[in-house]
Amino acid sequence: MPVRLVLLADTHVPRRARDLPAPVWAAVDAADVVVHAGDWVSEGFLSALDARARRLVGCHGNNDGPPLRERLPLVARVELDGVRLGVVHETGPATGRELRCDADHPDLDVLVFGHSHIPWDSVTPAGMRLLNPGSPTDRRRQPFATFLTAAVTDGRLDDVTLHRIARP
């Protein structure tokens, strides 16, 4: 059976949004693992997502204060059905990102990151998949708020899907 993933970043709850949009909570409820790439901004939101997710893997971001930094690592790592997945908030500028990530995270197959609020999907020269889900609550200059879903099956990442959230 596949391991169903939801990938989130830059939720900024409750500063930029009071809560996650309903489609995101529905995806969380259906997922086996929720991955969050930082900028939670609230311990209460971390606790709420942790209580609702079957399994939560996350890191802290630049907008996360000391209480969140005490609970979350700078880089989180997990192995899911043979896929070595990491999550970090910042990877630096888009230019040179693939080479930097290969150098900084040579032990990973997939790296989920955030910070820019801009969806990203690429593969590094070493074969690592880089994914940024954008933000489900703060689209900034993007046309839509977004998040990603994916599946891990028999040691490979499949079905990576970018979901657009309709404006209320």
N, C-alpha and C positions, 0 to 999 in steps of 0.2 A: 504494500500500500504506500502511496506517496505521502510525504510529510508536507502538509499545506502550510505555506508561509504568508504572513502579512508583513510588509516592509514599510516603516514609517520614519519620519524625521521632522524636526522643526514644527512640532505641534504647538508650542508656546501657549499651552492651556494653563491658566485662564487669562493671560494677558492679551493675546490676539484673537482668541475665541473662548467662549464659555465652556465648550465641550467639543468632542469630536463629532463630525457629521454622522447621521444615522447609518449611511452606507459603510462607513469605516467601522463603526461598532459591529455591524452585521458581519463584516469580514473578520474582525477579531474573534467573534463568537464561533465562526466556522473554521478558524485556523488551528493548527497544532502548535505553531510557534509564531510569536510576534517579535519582530526585530525592530528596535527603535534606535535611530542614530543621533540622539541628543537634541538639546534645546527643548526640554520638558517644561522648565521654569517653575514647576510646582511639585512639591513632594506629594501633595494630595492627588495630583493627576497620576504620578508614578504609581502610587498605591492603588488607585482605581483601576489602572490598566493591568497591573500585576494581579489584582484580585480576579479580573475577568478573563485574562489570557490563560490558556492551558499551560503555556511556558513562555516566559519573557526573557529576551536577551537584549541588553541595551548598554549604552555608554552615556557619559555626560557630554554636554556641549558647552560652548563659550558663554551662553546665557544662563547656565545652571550654577546656582550658588553653592556654598559649602555643604549644606545638608544633602543635596543631590550628589555632589562630588564624593561625599563619604559613602554613599550607597551604590554608586556606579563607577566602573572603571573608565579610564581614558580610551582603552581599546578592549572590547569584549571578544572572546573567541569561543566557538562551539563547533563540534562535529555533528553533523546531521546526516545519518545514513551514508557515511563515507565522504560527504562534502565538508571541507574545512572552511567555515564561514567566519568572517570577522566583521565587526561593526565599529566605526570611528566617526566622530563628527566632522572633522576638517581634514581635507587632503591637499589644500593649497589651490593655486590657480589652475584653470583648465589646461593651459599650455604646460606640457610636460607631466601631466597627472599620471599617465600610465607608467612611465619610467620611474617616477617617484614612488608610486604604490608598489611596483615590483621590488624596489630596493627596500622599502620600509616594511613590507609584509610578504616576504618570500615564502612563508609557510601556509598561505591561504589559497583557496580555489575561488572564493567569492569575497568581495569586500563591499559592504553596504556603508554609505556615507551620506552626510547631509550638508548643512550650513548654507548652501547657495539658494535653496528652495527651487532649484532648477532640476527637473528630471534628467537622468544621465544613464546610459547603458553602453558600455564599451568593453573591449577585451584588451588586456595588456599584451606586450610582446611575449611575456612568459606564459600567457594563457589564463590569467586571473580575470574573472568577470567583475567589473566595477558597476555598481548600481546606486543611484540616488533616486529615492522615491518622490522627490519634491516635498511639498508640504500640503497636508489635507486641510489646513486652517488658514494659511497665510500665503497666498499665491504670488505676492509681490508683483513683479512685472510679467508673470506668466498668464496665459489666457484662462487657465483653470487651476484650481487646487487639485492635488493629485496624491496618490499612494500606489504602491505596487503589491501584487500578489505573485506567488511563484510556487513551485513544487519541487521537492527533492525526491528522486526516484532512482534506486539502484546506483547511488553514487554520482548522480548528475543533476544539475539544475535544469528544470524544464518549465514551460508554461509561464514565463515571465510576462506579466501583463500590467500595463500602466492604466490605472483607473482615473478618469476625470470625474470631479465632483461638480454637479450642476450648482449654479449659484441659487441661493434661496429666493 
